[in-house]
């Protein structure tokens, strides 16, 4: 079986792919940069791809392709309709879920605790708190006892719930379909987006980006989120961009922390503002450059999951996870 490696390579990939070849010596792993042929030529003869990016045009060359192993969770960037038409399996990776969840919780604690706001002021000699007679109502907020809404209860959402439950929080989750019993660490299940928003004090977004979830937090919903905190580690376009800015400008939202964005750097332009609206001008906003799944531990966990998925496919004909084309995740 021939694999074409189309992901960012590092020493840990080298280690794990060598281990894979020891277990399955008959497989061939091709690296485009080591070959004289173009990527399009190489695609003609491969059975599988390791990587999360392939264009519709490139896919036309891959006549023998059976499966794509994506080393991360998101698949919205792939030509899903064309892949579905050809019955090509997409196996994405969920190994880094607990690390993305850790980042989400860290963002929430920093946001409610006003960590960055107080830090930046104190660097200028500006104090907050009892030393300058500031009201306790202007100080930081505790996450303890808060009502936590989690929209998206996969690996990330489940770990957010587990991490926050010891803070004596109430955990609310959103589901599409009825389930018989409460999952672990969950206090209440919602089947209505507006209701979970209404009842939550802090809302975490961990959803994939699909036609159904695009701008699920629309401007109308944002304007109803008075005094609520919003943390997004899913995809930037789960939120209506201009509506987010207006909700901050009009002091509707109490605070926002984002690790996912509306604009991203390109190979030609690496210095890009993450939004078309200056949300960074507000003191109750925390910016993070989409690194929830990008750390040593998170990356190696994603690689481990991908290698295990490949092994299962080679042994049993089925990977660890398969993307549902109808749900698009």
Buried (B, 14 or more C-beta within 10 A) or exposed (E): BBBBBBBEEEEEBEEBBEEBBEEEEEBEBBEBEEEEEEBEEBBEBBBBBBBBEBEEEBBEBBEEBBBBBBBBBBBBEBBBEBBBEEEBBBBBBBBBBBBBBBBBBBBBBBBBBBBBBBEEBEEEEEEBEEEEEEEEEEEBBEBEEBBBBBBBBBBBBBBBBBBBBEBEBBBBBBBEEEEEEEBEBBBBBBEEBEBBBBEBBBBBBBBBBBEEBBBBBBBEBBBEBEEBBBBBBBBBBBBBBEBBBBBBBEEBBBBBBBBBBBEEEEEEEEEEEBBEBEBEEBEBBBBBEBEBBBBEEBBBBBBBBBBBBBBBBBEEEEBBBEBEBEEBB
